[in-house]
Amino acid sequence: MFPRTAEDFLEQNPNEIAEIVVSLFGSPSHMLPETITALPGRCIEALVLMHYAEGYFPYFYDETVIPNWSEKSREAALALLEKYPGRVEHLGTFQVVLIGENYV
């Protein structure tokens, strides 16, 4: 396990491949859409992206800022299902995109 940002994972060693890439509890909503689309090519078994659901804004911190690209990021994750095997699940206020052969 190597906890780091998706951007660091993609940039620090362009040849590195992970077995599983997981981003939970709204953190993918902060990733640029280009980051989302680059991740499937860098993992072998699975990619798990848990975005905030459409229209949801976390209110637990007043200073929480959702970037203006968060909806495009969520849409980019959904678009991965057109190119890769997987599925989408809705879990409360989250949209979870699961990419990988085991999630079909």
Residue, then its C-alpha position, 0 to 999 in steps of 0.5 A: m500500500f502506497p497512500r498518495t494522490a492520484e496525480d503523484f501516482l501518475e506523475q512520479n513514475p510513469n511506468e509504475i502499475a498498481e494492482i488496485v487503485v482506490s479513492l474513497f469518500g468523495s476524494p475523486s470529486h477533487m480530481l481533474p477529469e484527465t486524471i480519472t481517465a488516465l487511471p485505468g491504464r495504470c492498474i491491473e485488477a481494479l479501480v474504485l472511484m467513490h465520487y459524491a453523487e450528482g448534486y450532493f454537496p458535503y456540508f460537514y465543513d463550512e470551508t469544504v470547496i468542491p472544485n468546479w470540475s467535480e461534475k465533469s470528473r464524476e462524468a469521466a468516471l462513468a464514461l470509463l464504463e464504456k471502455y472498461p468492464g465494470r459497474v456503477e453503484h450508488l451508496g447513500t450520497f456517493q456514486v461508486v464506479l468499479i472498474g475491473e473484470n471482477y465487477v461485471 
